[in-house]
């Protein structure tokens, strides 16, 4: 793994199926374990979740998440990129450094340790586009400086206060790219601080599995 490639993690929580999310960039890039998901806590087994129902209650999962609505249902996603507050203590927190330098497999394991999993490409894009289907999350035209896409390094999660989706998820565009789940090449979404103003909800980078 290129030492300059670093992922961080954000958690997605699907209302029915479990979802999780992670991101990443290219040659000189940063990865972000961006999106973990977990199924909604219900009386019966969750649909396609694989969630350990002996774990924390749903309120624990969703406390720092925002809800995203799609034609296929609703799910939750972390409001901020995942940080490592202490050794092995991962949490989506504002004004903390995103946890980077993770492989997609490591991101998956972090999600699984929290009874969650990576978000799919579909889920991640819907979280970014929002109900108003904005190309850049906050609008359809790029605004210079709103997201961390043309700077020298990562910034703390949520520091770019106007770089948010209409649901209130921060840094989906820029800062660090985020791993997503899917078949074929490993995929990261959203661009990084190196991507430039063209980075949007469709920006992706592919890597060998």
Secondary structure, 3 states (H helix, E strand, C coil): CCCCCCCCCECEEECCCCCEEEECCCCCCCEEEEEEECCCCCCCCCCCCCCCCCCCCHHHHHCCEEEEEECCEEEEEECCCEEEEECCEEEECCCCCECCCCCHHHHHHHHHHCCCEECEHHHHHHHHHCCCCCCCCCCCCCCCCCCCCCCCCCCCCCCCCCCECCCCCECCCCCCEEEEECCCCEEEECCCCCCCCCCCCCCEEEECC
